[in-house]
Structures are given as structure tokens and as C-alpha cells.
Amino acid sequence: MRLLVILSSLLLILLSACDVENEFVTGDGVNLRFEVDTLRFDTVFTDVGSATRFFKVYNEGSEPVQIDRIELAGMTGVRFDLNVDGTQGPVVEDVIIWENDSIYVFVEVTVDPTAPENVSPFVVEDQVQFTTGERVNPVLLEAFGQNANYRGVPGLIGLVDSCIDGRIIWTDDLPYVVYGAQFVNECILEMQAGTRVYMHGGVARNETFGIFNDGFIFVLEGSSIEILGTREEPVIIQTDRLEERFQDEPGQYLGIILGPNSVGNRIEHAQLLHGIQGIVVDSLAELEISNTRIAYTLGSAISGRNGTVLAENCLFHDNFGNTIQFIQGARLRLDHCTLANYGTDASALVLQNFECFDEECENFAVVPVQLLVRNSIIAGSRSDELRFIDGVDPPDPLAFQVEIINSVVRVEDLLEQEEGRYADFFETLCQGCYNLQPFDPLFLSLDEDDYHLDTLSVAEELGQTVIPGLELDLEGIVRMEPVDAGALEREEN
């Protein structure tokens, strides 16, 4: 009897030492909650260094779950290291989370800010991927890969900087990375010669705006932006994706927005590349822009409503919307500008003097259009690169004022629309102009985005006299009378 008791006790001990076979929820039935959707490393490294962050993953169900794989996606050449509850990655398999429990996921990033931007980009992105059956749940990883001035957080709204003596100054010491939505409020944002600004775009969401395109600078009422490059040291604003395949890719961030009543805005010797929009000029905002190139935009180079724009020596190309477009009126002057609108079903210049506020257009506003174009090129692949949309009936000459002088244009249907209103376009509104035909020589090479004039270009010597202040072209070449139309004067070899 005593032996039986001893054996029974030993059996009980042995049984208690054995694991009970547990049933785990697996595959597509696993439901996880992640502490974050994006794990951000906000350390800016000036030398090779590393930083560690962590997040928790929760199983809020009443049964234990098994995660098939947790791994790093390896999207860039920057090194991330993974540790899941003490187990080192880069791949951890068959991870158990007990019911109403959680696990820790640690991620370490190692950054060499001296590496080229195509190896260690300004914003490094990767993923920790959680695979359960056919489902893959990612947690995004974001780190700073270069020594730069980072401004903002994706999806959040913030001021560009604190305003000292009414002015914020960005210099050429280090590049700036605009990371989110940046507002200029009761201040002047000045970008000095040689400043490089890299825009980090993407689709964002917050409670204020809902879903929106990220990566923009918004100049509020009572504020202004001054982009003051030089011919030798232009200010460059472009995507932060510097890989070769992104260099002519449009729509990688939102752009620059001049909000209502933003005045004193000035852009000189700049390049604005890769935005959804180049510059938006909203109600009663004002912009002076000179010696500037705006290219590879998904929408317009310049657009807006009821704004004022003076553009000189500017080249706008590869804009996949209407190159310049205004609704509800505009005051627009283009001197020695080139609008090259090829390869898209849009026009180079579209002006409308009204805006409807309901589907039937019973509630609308009319604001006059005032357009002056001198010594410029308005060209593209459509038969009509000029579109005038007049909402005043019967027409009022003061509601749509157009004067184009010594310029290359391309129109066809415009000459016949609105009961012949523009039938005498080249006699009254476009004096000294040339109406471009499909096979006329104009630019050196559209395929290579070379908008210098062809040796037989129809724009050569079309401009006649030099406009005061524009003795030099976009590249600093002296204009000789009779001058060429457009931003680039043709040099004789």
C-alpha cells in the first residue's frame, strides 16, 4: 500500500511536469493588434550609429495564437535588426502569444549618414511583416538616413520653424527634408542660394484633413515665401527619392501652396521638381517667379483661383495637367517663358473667369481674367494649347482681357469657337505671333527634355526687342535683338 502511494505520487509529479497539448489559433483566423502602425526612429546621425525602438503586439482573444513568421522585408540597403521577445531575427517562426497577452518586438537600425543617398536615403523605409496563413500584416519602419534638417512628421500638421524677427531662414549648410505638412504662419520663410529641399510624400490620414497627399509647404495669410537662388547656386526642391528611376517621376509629394491673401511671395533661380502640383496660388495670393524651372508634376506647374502671377524667364515642362491653369479669374503676365506641354491630353494655358459652387451653376462667382504674354512659347502636342473659358454672356471685354505679343502659340478650335469670337485672334489679341503647326521645328529634343531652340526653330528672332530687365536668358546667355521667344536664347556655334 505504501509502495502504491509512492508510485501514485511519482506518477502525479511526472504528469504535472508534462506540457498539456494546447490548441492554437493559426492561419487566417489569427487577429492581432499592433501598438503602432509605424515605428519611427527620430535620431539624426552625424556619424555611423544605431538606435533601438520597440513596440508590442497584442492577442486580445480568449485563445492562444501562433504567428507563422515575423521577419524584416529588407526594402533598402540600410541595416535593421529584429528581436522578438528575446529571439533574434531576421526571421522568427512559430511565435506564440497567449490569450490576453502580448509580445515585445525590438528593432535596431544602423545608419551611415556618410553613405550616398541612393544607399542611405534621407528617409529610410522598411517593414516588419507578420505572416499568418495567407495574411501579411506590416508594421512600417522609418528612420533618418542622412545628416539633414528634418522638418515635420508624416500625417501631422506643424509649423515650419519658430519665427525669429519675422523671418525663418533656411541655408545651404545641410539639406532640408520636409516630412509631413509644414505651415508658414505670420512669418517669411526664406530659402537662401544653394538650399536643397527634399520632400517626403505619400498618402496620409489625420482627424483634421482625413486622407490627403503628404509632403507640402503651405503659406498662410499674412505670410510669404522667398526662394532666393542664384544662377550659380539655384534652390532645388524635389523628391527625397534620389534613385535614378525617380528622377523624372511625377507626383511624389503635394507641392507648395500659397494660401488666400498670401502676398510678397518671390521665387528666383529655383528648380521645383516631382510634385503633384508645382505651385498653387489661391484666392488673392500673389507670386513673382523668375529664372525657374518647374517640371515632372502630375498636375499643373502653376494653378489656382483669382491669383496674381508675374513669371519671367521660366521653363515649365513635363507637367501632366494643364501647365498653367486658373479658375475664377487671374492676373497673369508671362515674359520670355516656355510652356512645353507634350505627351499629355491637357493644354499649356487654361484660363477661366468664373467658378460654379453647385452642379447647376446657379451659384457662381465671376472674376476678370487679365493676361499679358510677351516673347514666350506656349506649345504642346494638342491642336489647342490655349483655352479661354468665359462665363459671361453676352461677353464683356473687361471680363476677359488678353494680349499676346511676339510669341509662339498653338491654336485651332479657338479660332472658331463662341460664334467666331476669336476669329481675328492673330490680328487683335496675338500680334506678331506664330501659330505652331505639327511638324514645325521648335526645340532641340523633346525625348531628352532639351528645350533649347532648334537651329531652324520658328521661335528664333520672333521676340523682336529686349524686355527691360530680361537682357539675359534662363541660363545667363545675352539676348541679342531681334531676340528669340521663350526662356532660352539660341546660341550661334
C-alpha positions in Angstrom: 0.0 0.0 0.0 2.8 2.3 0.9 4.5 1.5 -2.4 1.3 2.2 -4.3 1.1 5.6 -2.7 4.7 6.3 -3.6 4.1 5.2 -7.2 0.9 7.3 -7.4 2.8 10.3 -6.1 5.6 9.8 -8.6 3.1 9.5 -11.5 1.4 12.7 -10.4 4.7 14.5 -10.4 5.6 13.2 -13.8 2.2 14.1 -15.2 2.5 17.6 -13.8 5.9 18.0 -15.5 4.5 17.3 -18.9 3.1 20.1 -21.1 -0.5 19.9 -21.9 -1.1 19.8 -25.6 -2.5 23.3 -26.4 -4.7 24.2 -29.4 -3.6 27.4 -31.0 -5.5 29.7 -33.4 -3.4 29.7 -36.6 -3.6 30.9 -40.2 -6.1 33.5 -41.3 -8.0 33.1 -38.0 -5.3 35.0 -36.1 -6.3 38.5 -35.1 -3.6 40.8 -33.8 -3.5 44.3 -32.5 -0.3 46.4 -33.0 0.7 49.1 -30.7 1.8 51.3 -33.7 1.4 51.1 -37.4 4.7 52.9 -38.0 7.8 52.7 -35.8 9.8 55.8 -36.2 13.5 56.4 -35.3 13.8 60.2 -35.0 17.6 60.2 -34.3 19.6 62.3 -36.8 23.1 60.7 -37.1 26.2 62.8 -37.9 28.3 59.6 -38.0 27.8 55.9 -38.1 25.4 55.0 -35.3 22.4 52.9 -34.2 19.2 53.3 -32.4 16.7 50.8 -30.9 12.9 51.1 -30.6 10.2 48.6 -29.7 6.5 48.0 -30.0 4.1 45.5 -28.6 1.8 43.0 -30.4 -1.4 42.0 -28.6 -3.6 38.9 -28.7 -6.9 40.1 -27.2 -8.7 36.9 -27.9 -9.6 34.1 -25.4 -7.3 31.5 -27.1 -3.6 31.5 -27.7 -2.5 32.2 -31.3 0.5 31.2 -33.3 2.2 33.6 -35.8 3.9 31.7 -38.7 6.6 34.2 -39.4 7.9 37.5 -38.2 10.5 39.0 -40.5 12.1 42.1 -41.9 11.1 42.9 -45.5 14.6 44.2 -46.4 13.4 47.0 -48.6 16.6 49.1 -48.5 20.3 48.6 -48.1 20.1 50.1 -44.6 20.6 47.6 -41.8 17.7 46.8 -39.5 17.9 44.1 -36.8 15.0 42.3 -35.3 14.4 40.7 -31.9 11.1 39.1 -30.9 10.8 38.5 -27.1 14.5 37.7 -26.9 14.7 35.6 -30.1 17.0 37.2 -32.7 15.9 37.6 -36.3 16.0 38.4 -39.2 13.3 35.7 -39.3 11.4 34.3 -36.2 9.0 31.5 -36.8 6.0 29.9 -34.9 5.7 32.7 -32.3 3.1 32.1 -29.6 1.1 34.8 -28.0 -1.1 33.5 -25.1 -4.7 34.6 -24.7 -5.0 38.2 -23.5 -1.2 38.6 -23.6 1.4 40.4 -25.7 4.9 40.1 -27.0 7.7 42.7 -27.5 9.3 43.4 -30.9 12.6 45.2 -30.7 14.1 46.8 -33.9 17.6 48.3 -34.2 18.6 50.5 -37.1 22.3 51.1 -38.0 22.8 54.2 -40.2 25.9 55.5 -42.0 25.0 59.1 -42.9 28.1 59.5 -45.0 26.9 56.8 -47.4 25.5 58.1 -50.8 21.8 59.0 -50.7 21.0 56.1 -53.1 22.4 53.7 -50.4 21.2 55.5 -47.3 18.3 57.7 -48.4 17.1 60.7 -46.4 14.1 58.7 -45.2 14.8 55.0 -44.8 11.7 52.8 -45.0 11.3 49.1 -44.3 8.7 46.8 -42.7 8.3 44.1 -40.0 6.0 41.6 -41.6 3.7 39.3 -39.6 2.6 36.3 -41.6 -0.4 34.2 -40.5 -1.6 31.9 -43.2 -2.3 33.9 -46.3 -2.4 37.2 -44.4 0.6 39.5 -44.0 0.3 42.4 -41.6 3.1 45.0 -41.9 4.4 47.5 -39.3 6.3 50.2 -41.1 9.8 51.3 -40.1 11.0 54.8 -40.8 14.5 56.2 -39.9 16.6 59.2 -41.0 19.4 58.0 -43.2 21.4 61.3 -43.7 22.6 64.2 -41.7 20.0 66.8 -42.6 17.5 69.2 -41.2 14.3 67.2 -40.8 11.0 69.2 -40.5 7.7 67.6 -39.5 6.2 64.2 -39.1 4.2 62.4 -41.8 0.4 62.9 -41.5 0.8 65.6 -38.9 0.4 69.4 -39.2 3.1 71.6 -37.9 4.8 75.0 -38.3 8.0 75.1 -40.4 10.0 76.6 -37.5 9.8 79.2 -34.8 9.8 82.7 -36.3 12.5 85.0 -35.1 12.2 88.7 -36.0 9.5 87.8 -38.5 11.7 85.5 -40.7 12.7 81.9 -40.9 16.0 81.3 -42.9 17.0 78.1 -44.5 20.6 78.0 -45.6 22.8 75.7 -47.7 24.7 74.2 -44.8 22.7 71.0 -44.7 19.8 69.8 -46.8 16.2 70.1 -45.5 13.8 67.2 -45.6 10.1 68.3 -45.4 8.4 65.4 -43.7 4.7 65.9 -43.5 2.7 69.1 -43.7 4.5 72.3 -42.9 2.8 75.7 -42.5 4.3 79.2 -42.6 2.3 81.3 -40.2 2.7 85.1 -39.7 6.3 84.8 -41.0 8.5 84.9 -44.0 10.2 81.6 -45.0 13.5 82.5 -46.8 15.5 79.9 -48.7 18.9 81.2 -49.4 21.0 80.4 -52.5 22.1 76.8 -52.7 19.4 75.5 -50.4 18.4 71.9 -51.1 14.9 70.8 -50.0 13.8 67.2 -50.3 10.1 66.5 -50.0 8.9 63.2 -48.4 5.5 62.5 -49.8 2.9 59.8 -49.5 -0.8 59.3 -48.6 -1.5 60.4 -45.0 -4.5 60.5 -42.7 -5.4 62.6 -39.7 -8.6 63.8 -37.9 -8.4 67.3 -39.4 -8.0 66.6 -43.1 -9.0 62.9 -43.4 -7.0 61.2 -46.2 -4.7 63.6 -48.1 -1.4 63.8 -50.0 1.5 64.5 -47.7 4.7 66.5 -48.2 3.8 70.2 -48.7 4.6 73.7 -47.6 1.5 75.9 -47.1 2.0 79.6 -46.8 -0.9 81.1 -44.7 -2.4 84.6 -44.9 -0.1 87.3 -43.7 2.9 85.1 -44.5 5.2 84.7 -47.5 7.9 82.5 -49.0 11.1 83.9 -50.6 13.1 81.4 -52.6 16.3 83.3 -53.5 18.6 81.2 -55.5 21.2 82.5 -57.9 22.2 81.3 -61.4 25.3 79.6 -60.0 23.5 78.3 -56.8 19.8 77.6 -57.5 17.5 76.5 -54.8 16.3 72.9 -55.6 13.1 71.5 -54.3 12.5 67.9 -55.2 11.5 64.4 -54.0 13.7 62.7 -51.4 13.8 59.6 -53.6 17.1 60.0 -55.3 17.3 56.7 -57.2 17.7 57.1 -60.9 14.2 55.7 -61.7 12.6 58.5 -59.7 14.4 61.5 -61.4 11.6 62.1 -63.9 8.8 60.5 -62.0 5.9 63.0 -61.2 3.6 63.2 -58.2 5.9 62.1 -55.4 4.7 64.9 -52.9 2.0 67.5 -52.9 3.9 70.8 -53.6 3.9 74.4 -52.5 0.5 76.1 -51.7 0.2 79.9 -51.4 -2.9 80.3 -49.3 -5.6 83.0 -49.6 -4.2 86.5 -49.3 -0.6 85.4 -49.1 1.4 88.2 -50.7 5.0 89.1 -51.2 5.9 85.6 -52.4 9.0 85.5 -54.6 10.9 82.7 -56.3 14.2 83.4 -58.1 16.6 80.9 -59.7 14.9 77.7 -58.5 14.0 74.2 -59.7 10.7 72.7 -58.4 10.5 69.0 -59.4 8.4 65.9 -58.9 5.3 67.4 -57.2 1.7 66.6 -57.7 1.4 70.4 -58.2 4.2 72.8 -58.6 2.7 75.9 -57.0 -0.9 76.6 -56.1 -1.8 80.3 -56.0 -5.1 80.6 -54.1 -7.6 83.4 -53.7 -5.9 86.9 -53.9 -2.4 85.3 -53.4 0.5 86.9 -55.3 3.6 85.4 -56.8 6.6 86.7 -58.6 8.7 83.9 -60.2 11.7 84.3 -62.4 14.5 82.1 -63.8 12.8 79.0 -62.6 12.1 75.5 -63.9 9.0 73.5 -62.8 9.0 70.0 -64.2 7.7 66.5 -63.7 4.5 67.4 -62.0 1.4 65.2 -62.0 -0.8 68.3 -62.3 -0.1 71.9 -63.2 3.2 73.8 -62.9 1.1 76.8 -61.6 -2.6 76.7 -60.8 -5.1 78.4 -58.6 -8.0 80.7 -58.4 -8.2 84.5 -58.6 -4.4 84.9 -58.1 -1.8 87.2 -59.4 1.4 85.8 -61.1 4.3 87.5 -62.8 6.6 85.0 -64.4 9.8 85.8 -66.2 12.4 83.6 -67.9 10.7 80.4 -66.7 10.6 76.9 -68.2 7.7 74.7 -67.5 7.8 71.2 -69.0 6.6 67.6 -68.3 3.5 68.8 -66.4 0.9 66.2 -66.8 -2.0 68.5 -66.2 -2.7 71.9 -67.8 0.7 73.6 -67.5 -0.8 76.9 -66.1 -4.5 76.8 -65.1 -6.6 79.4 -63.2 -10.3 79.4 -62.4 -12.4 82.3 -61.0 -10.1 84.8 -62.7 -6.4 85.7 -62.7 -3.9 88.4 -63.3 -1.2 86.7 -65.2 1.9 88.0 -67.0 4.4 85.8 -68.8 7.6 87.3 -70.2 10.1 85.1 -72.0 8.5 81.9 -70.6 8.4 78.5 -72.2 5.4 76.3 -71.6 6.1 72.9 -73.2 3.1 70.7 -72.8 3.9 67.5 -74.7 2.7 63.9 -74.2 -0.5 64.6 -72.2 -4.1 65.3 -73.0 -4.1 68.7 -71.4 -3.4 72.3 -72.5 -0.5 74.6 -71.8 -2.6 77.5 -70.7 -6.2 77.4 -69.4 -7.9 80.4 -68.0 -11.5 80.6 -66.7 -13.2 83.7 -65.3 -15.8 82.0 -63.2 -16.3 79.2 -60.7 -19.5 77.3 -60.0 -20.5 76.4 -56.5 -23.2 73.9 -57.3 -23.9 71.3 -60.1 -26.3 73.6 -62.0 -24.0 76.6 -61.7 -26.9 78.7 -60.2 -24.5 79.9 -57.5 -21.3 81.2 -59.1 -18.7 83.9 -59.0 -17.1 85.8 -61.9 -13.7 87.5 -61.6 -12.0 89.1 -64.6 -9.1 87.5 -66.4 -6.2 89.8 -67.3 -3.5 88.1 -69.4 -0.3 89.6 -70.9 2.2 87.3 -72.7 5.4 88.7 -74.3 8.2 86.9 -76.2 7.0 83.5 -75.0 6.3 79.9 -76.2 3.0 78.2 -75.5 3.3 74.9 -77.2 2.4 71.2 -76.9 1.1 68.2 -78.7 -2.6 69.2 -78.7 -4.1 71.3 -81.5 -5.2 73.9 -79.0 -2.7 74.7 -76.2 -4.6 77.9 -75.3 -8.1 77.6 -73.8 -10.2 80.5 -72.7 -13.4 79.7 -70.8 -15.7 82.8 -70.4 -18.7 82.5 -68.2 -20.1 86.0 -69.0 -22.9 86.0 -71.6 -23.1 88.2 -73.5 -19.3 88.6 -73.5 -17.9 91.6 -71.6 -14.5 92.8 -72.9 -13.5 93.7 -69.4 -14.2 90.2 -68.1 -11.6 88.6 -70.4 -8.7 90.8 -71.3 -6.0 89.1 -73.4 -2.9 90.5 -75.0 -0.2 88.2 -76.5 2.8 89.7 -78.3 5.6 88.2 -80.4 5.0 84.6 -79.1 4.7 81.1 -80.4 1.2 79.6 -79.7 -0.8 76.7 -81.0 -4.5 77.2 -81.6 -7.1 75.7 -83.9 -10.5 75.3 -82.5 -10.2 78.5 -80.5 -10.4 80.4 -83.8 -13.9 79.0 -84.4 -15.5 78.7 -81.0 -18.1 81.0 -79.4 -19.6 82.1 -82.7 -16.3 83.3 -84.1 -15.4 85.5 -81.2 -11.7 84.7 -81.7 -11.8 84.6 -85.5 -9.5 87.6 -85.6 -7.3 86.3 -82.8 -4.0 86.9 -84.7 -5.0 90.4 -85.7 -6.3 91.7 -82.4 -5.2 89.5 -79.5 -2.0 87.8 -80.6 0.1 90.3 -82.6 3.4 89.3 -84.1 2.7 85.6 -83.1 3.4 82.4 -84.8 0.7 79.6 -84.9 2.7 76.4 -84.5 1.9 73.5 -86.8 2.6 69.8 -86.1 5.9 69.5 -87.9 7.4 72.9 -87.4 10.9 72.9 -85.9 10.9 74.3 -82.4 13.0 72.6 -79.7 16.2 70.5 -80.0 14.9 67.3 -78.5 11.6 66.6 -76.7 12.8 63.0 -76.0 15.7 64.3 -74.0 13.8 67.2 -72.4 16.1 69.6 -74.2 14.1 72.9 -74.7 16.9 74.9 -76.3 15.8 76.1 -79.7 16.4 74.0 -82.8 18.7 75.6 -85.5 15.6 76.2 -87.6 13.2 77.0 -84.8 10.2 79.1 -85.6 10.8 80.9 -82.3 14.1 82.3 -83.4 14.1 86.1 -83.6 10.4 86.2 -83.0 10.6 88.3 -79.9 11.9 91.4 -81.5 13.1 93.9 -78.8 14.6 93.1 -75.4 12.2 93.5 -72.5 14.0 95.7 -69.9 15.4 93.6 -67.1 15.5 90.4 -69.2 18.7 91.0 -71.1 19.9 87.5 -70.0 18.0 84.3 -70.6 17.4 81.5 -68.1 21.0 80.2 -68.4 22.6 83.7 -68.4 23.0 83.9 -72.2 22.9 87.5 -73.5 19.8 88.2 -75.7 20.7 89.8 -79.0 18.0 91.7 -80.9 15.9 90.6 -82.5 15.5 88.2 -79.5 14.2 84.7 -79.6 10.9 83.8 -78.0 10.9 81.6 -74.9 13.1 81.2 -71.8 16.2 80.1 -73.7 18.1 82.2 -76.3 19.7 80.2 -79.1 23.4 80.5 -79.2 25.2 80.6 -82.6 28.0 78.0 -82.7 
